[in-house]
Structure formats: structure tokens, C-alpha cells
């Protein structure tokens, strides 16, 4: 799933108003994506435990708005800007799912299909307006808005789905193994020609959320809950350092930037 081109059938739309605003889909993309999901999970729990749920949600919301404001301001993909926004979406997306369950008492069996419907609605509206869901054409403000709405919905959905499977007897490690296997399915289906690139990409994108979150929870939570007991703080810090390392490398090497956009 390194390419995902889809022809746009609306030639009157000027797609060159700015360089593509998302990175090329490489192995680095998927590694950082999984790291951000795990870091977002433990960071969200850590903030809620330290500050309390309401202040944590408020702080997370402000940080999300600020990071997206910067992302929308720049006119091309910049590694640290983009991945900072993804991290904040991860943190706030986790909080959104947790608020429904912990704060409002909505069971995961209801919140998971709710977020699935929300994501489907975003995709339906996006395609109805733009006739494409390809991430290789995020060159207008409108498409960028649809893209980040979809990203936020995928994080909330993935959080709810991961917690659902973990509470159904699989545990966090079992859930991590389940989603590690599941993420291979769209890749193999695309390689075998059974799934188009766009669908395969977004399916895998959703799965990265419960995959990373399950593994991070397994590392952070105590033995009584089936975890390794490293703690929320140390796991959050370790995964953050890993993210910074990979993003720093990409910022310097620009290995996730197309040649066209690299010279823009």
C-alpha cells in the first residue's frame, strides 16, 4: 500500500493551489502511525489521571486546535507539523471515545458502531463533494478539512474497537496480536487485486489505532490487568522519543516527500 492514486474526474478543480499536505505512504508512515496511536492512548490516560477528565479534555482540545491551525497554515507537507497534528488527534480521539464510555456510560458495543457510522458519513460526504478519497490529492483546503475529519473519526473508532476487544476476554496483548494479524488483511487483499488502494489504505489506517493502543496499554498497565506494569508515564515518554526520532529523520531525509512536492 505504498501508492494510492485515484483519478479525479473534476478537471476544473485546481489541485495545484499547494503541494500535497500529507506524506508519501512508506514503511516509515506506518511505523510512526502506530507509535502515535500508542502514545496518544497512554498520554490521554495520563492526562486524565493527573489533571482530571474535564481539564484533560479541555487541554487536549486546545492543543488539537492549535496543531491543526498550524497544519492548515503551511502550504506543503512538513514532517513535524503534520505528525504533531496526528499526535494531538490521537490524544483527543482517545479522549472522545473515553468520554462516551467513562463519562456518559455508553458501552463500547454502542460507541464502536457509532464511530463507524460517523466515519462512513465523513467518507460519503467527502466522496460526494470531491469524487475521490485519495490522500495523494490533498491540495485544497476543502480536501484537507475532509482528510482531518476522517483521521479524527478513525482514531475515535479505533479506540472504541480496541477497548471493546480488550474487554471481551482477549486482553491487551491478545488484542494487539489480533490487530497485528488484521492489518495484514487489507495489504494482502490489495496485493492480490481484491481491494483497491484507497479502501485498503483507509482500512489499514483504522486498524493501526487499536493495534498501537493495545500494545501501549499492555506495556503500561499493571499485572493485575494483564500488562507489563511499566507505567503510563514511562511508556508515553518512550513512545514519544521514538516518534521524535523517526520524524526527525524524515524531516532531514525527506524520504516521505514526493519529488514534485520536495521541489515545490
C-alpha positions in Angstrom: 0.0 0.0 0.0 2.7 2.5 -1.0 0.7 4.0 -3.7 -2.9 5.0 -3.8 -3.5 7.1 -6.9 -7.1 7.7 -8.0 -8.0 9.9 -10.9 -10.1 12.9 -10.2 -13.0 13.3 -12.6 -13.4 17.1 -11.9 -10.7 18.7 -14.0 -12.0 22.2 -13.3 -10.8 21.9 -9.7 -7.3 23.4 -9.3 -5.4 20.8 -7.4 -2.1 22.7 -7.6 -3.0 25.5 -5.2 -0.5 24.0 -2.8 1.8 20.9 -2.6 0.3 17.7 -1.2 -0.2 18.2 2.5 0.3 14.5 3.6 3.4 12.3 3.4 4.1 9.5 1.0 2.9 6.2 2.3 6.1 4.3 3.2 7.1 1.9 5.9 8.0 4.9 8.0 4.5 6.2 7.7 3.0 3.1 9.2 5.7 2.8 11.9 5.1 6.4 13.1 1.3 6.0 12.7 1.3 3.0 15.1 3.6 4.9 17.5 1.3 7.9 17.6 -1.7 5.7 18.4 0.0 4.1 21.3 1.5 7.3 22.6 -1.9 9.0 22.3 -3.6 6.3 24.3 -1.2 6.4 27.2 -0.8 10.2 27.1 -4.6 10.6 27.2 -4.9 8.3 30.2 -2.0 10.0 32.0 -3.5 13.5 31.5 -6.9 12.3 32.7 -5.4 10.7 35.8 -3.1 13.7 36.5 -5.4 16.7 35.7 -8.8 15.1 35.9 -11.1 14.2 32.9 -12.6 17.6 32.3 -9.4 19.7 32.4 -7.6 17.0 30.3 -10.3 17.1 27.6 -10.1 20.9 27.6 -6.3 20.9 27.3 -6.4 18.2 24.7 -9.0 20.1 22.6 -6.9 23.4 22.7 -3.8 21.5 21.7 -5.6 19.8 18.9 -7.0 23.2 17.5 -3.6 24.8 17.8 -1.8 21.9 16.0 -4.4 21.8 13.2 -4.2 25.6 12.8 -0.5 25.3 12.1 -1.1 22.4 9.8 -3.7 24.3 7.8 -1.4 27.4 7.6 1.5 25.8 5.9 1.2 25.2 2.2 3.1 21.9 1.9 3.8 18.8 3.9 6.2 19.5 6.8 7.0 16.4 8.8 7.0 17.8 12.3 3.9 19.9 11.7 1.9 17.0 10.2 2.9 14.5 12.8 2.3 16.9 15.7 -1.2 17.2 14.4 -1.6 13.4 14.2 -0.4 13.0 17.8 -2.9 15.6 19.0 -5.7 13.9 17.1 -4.6 10.7 18.7 -4.8 12.1 22.2 -8.1 13.9 21.7 -9.6 11.0 19.7 -8.9 8.7 22.7 -10.5 11.2 25.0 -13.6 11.5 22.8 -14.1 7.7 22.9 -13.3 7.5 26.7 -15.7 10.4 27.5 -18.6 8.5 25.9 -17.8 5.3 27.8 -16.5 6.6 31.2 -18.2 9.9 31.4 -21.6 9.1 29.8 -21.7 5.4 30.4 -22.0 4.4 26.7 -20.9 0.8 26.3 -18.2 0.0 23.7 -20.8 -2.2 21.9 -22.6 1.1 21.0 -19.8 3.6 20.7 -17.9 1.4 18.2 -20.7 1.3 15.6 -21.5 4.9 16.4 -18.0 6.0 15.4 -18.1 3.6 12.4 -21.2 5.4 11.2 -19.6 8.7 11.8 -16.5 7.7 9.7 -18.7 6.4 6.9 -20.6 9.7 6.9 -17.4 11.6 6.5 -16.2 9.4 3.7 -19.6 9.6 2.0 -19.7 13.4 2.1 -16.0 13.7 1.1 -16.6 11.5 -2.0 -19.8 13.1 -2.9 -18.1 16.5 -3.0 -14.7 15.6 -4.3 -15.2 12.3 -6.1 -12.0 10.9 -4.5 -10.8 9.8 -1.2 -7.2 9.6 -2.3 -4.6 11.0 0.1 -2.4 11.9 -2.9 -4.7 14.8 -3.8 -4.9 16.8 -0.5 -4.0 20.0 -2.3 -7.0 22.2 -1.3 -8.3 23.5 2.0 -11.6 21.6 1.5 -9.9 18.3 0.9 -7.7 18.9 3.8 -10.7 19.5 6.0 -12.3 16.2 4.9 -9.0 14.4 5.4 -8.6 15.5 9.1 -12.2 14.9 9.8 -11.7 11.3 8.6 -8.5 11.0 10.6 -10.2 12.1 13.8 -13.1 9.7 13.2 -10.6 6.8 12.6 -8.9 7.5 15.9 -12.1 7.5 17.9 -13.4 4.4 16.1 -10.1 2.6 16.6 -10.0 3.5 20.3 -13.5 2.2 20.9 -12.9 -1.0 18.9 -9.6 -1.7 20.7 -11.2 -1.3 24.1 -14.1 -3.4 23.1 -12.0 -6.4 22.1 -9.8 -6.0 25.2 -12.8 -6.2 27.5 -14.3 -9.2 25.7 -11.7 -11.5 27.1 -8.8 -11.0 24.7 -6.8 -8.7 26.9 -4.4 -6.1 25.7 -1.8 -8.4 24.4 -4.4 -10.6 22.7 -5.9 -7.6 21.1 -2.6 -6.4 19.9 -1.9 -9.8 18.3 -5.4 -9.8 16.7 -5.0 -6.4 15.1 -1.4 -7.2 14.0 -2.9 -10.0 12.0 -5.9 -7.9 10.9 -3.7 -5.2 9.5 -2.1 -7.7 7.1 -5.5 -8.5 5.5 -6.0 -5.2 3.5 -2.4 -5.3 2.4 -2.6 -8.8 1.1 -6.1 -8.2 -0.4 -4.7 -5.2 -2.3 -1.6 -7.0 -3.4 -3.9 -9.8 -4.7 -6.1 -7.4 -6.5 -9.2 -8.0 -4.4 -9.2 -4.5 -2.8 -8.5 -1.1 -4.4 -5.7 1.0 -3.0 -7.9 3.7 -1.4 -10.0 1.2 0.5 -7.0 -0.8 1.6 -5.3 2.3 2.9 -8.1 3.5 5.0 -8.9 0.1 6.3 -5.3 -0.3 7.5 -5.3 3.2 8.8 -8.3 2.4 11.1 -6.6 -0.8 12.3 -3.4 1.0 13.3 -5.3 2.7 16.1 -6.4 -0.4 18.2 -3.1 -2.0 17.3 -0.9 0.7 18.8 -3.2 1.4 21.6 -3.5 -2.2 22.7 0.3 -2.7 22.7 0.9 0.6 24.6 -1.8 -0.4 27.2 -0.2 -3.8 27.5 3.2 -2.2 28.3 1.8 0.4 30.6 -0.9 -1.2 32.7 -0.3 -3.4 35.8 0.0 -7.1 36.0 -3.5 -7.4 37.5 -4.9 -6.0 34.2 -2.7 -8.3 32.1 0.0 -5.7 31.4 3.7 -5.4 32.0 3.4 -2.7 34.5 5.9 -0.1 33.1 3.5 2.7 33.9 1.7 5.4 31.8 4.5 8.0 32.2 7.5 5.9 31.1 5.6 4.3 28.2 4.3 7.7 27.0 7.9 9.1 27.2 9.4 6.1 25.4 7.0 6.2 22.5 7.3 10.0 22.2 11.1 9.7 21.9 10.6 7.1 19.2 8.2 9.3 17.3 10.6 12.3 17.6 13.4 10.1 16.3 11.6 8.9 13.2 10.0 12.3 12.4 13.4 14.0 12.8 14.9 11.5 10.4 12.2 12.2 7.9 12.4 15.9 8.3 16.1 15.7 7.3 16.0 13.0 4.7 12.6 13.9 3.2 12.2 10.3 2.3 8.4 10.6 2.7 8.1 13.5 0.3 7.4 13.1 -3.4 10.0 14.6 -5.8 7.4 17.0 -7.1 6.5 18.3 -3.7 10.1 18.3 -2.5 10.9 21.0 -5.1 7.7 23.0 -4.5 
